[in-house]
Structures are given as C-alpha cells and as structure tokens.
Amino acid sequence: MTITAISKGTWTGFLGRGLALREMEATLLAAGGMTMKQIAREMGVTPKAVEKGLENARFKMDCRTLRDLVVASLTQGLIALSTPAQAPQNQEDGDKNQSVFLA
C-alpha cells in the first residue's frame, strides 16, 4: 500500500512530489503555526531532528526560511489547506443559498 497524501490539522500534503514523509509531516505542522518544540512533540522526535528535516526540505525546495518553504510548498501544490465540508445549517433554506457561477 502506497501513501500518496497525509493530513495534519487543516493541511494536506501530497507525497511523491519531492519531500520525504517526515519532511512533509514537519512542513505541514509548521504551516499550521507550530514551533519546533511543538512539532517535535507531535512527531515524537527531538527538536534537533525536526530542525534537520526542515533544513533538508528547505534545501530540496531551494528556500532560505521556513516561511519560504511553506509558501513554496503551497504554490507548487505540495500542500493544500483542507477544511472539512460543513453541512447546511438549515435544510429548509437550501434553495435560498443556491447560486450561479459565471466564468
């Protein structure tokens, strides 16, 4: 079984596009606003291991900073914001909320 995507919080990362699994996991958690210590605790590793993994990810993505890594990952399609679908508040008012999209 091959894993093609992982989710952490409100972010989804797509594997096979340049980053290793642990690099992607750390990148997703960083995108969610976690500190190195928080990421390390979540992943069950040392902060130094997180720092090295993110350093490797930054090198692979040709980024200087962690912020650059998150932005590059987002713009290049490696990560995406994934919010759960929400059910309509009122089923009776379903027709009122229908819209037409014109391109």
Secondary structure, DSSP 8 states (H G I E B T S, - for coil): ----EEEETTEEEESSSS--HHHHHHHHHHHTT--HHHHHHHHTS-HHHHHHHHHHHHHHTT-SSHHHHHHHHHHTTSEEE-------S-GGGGGGG------
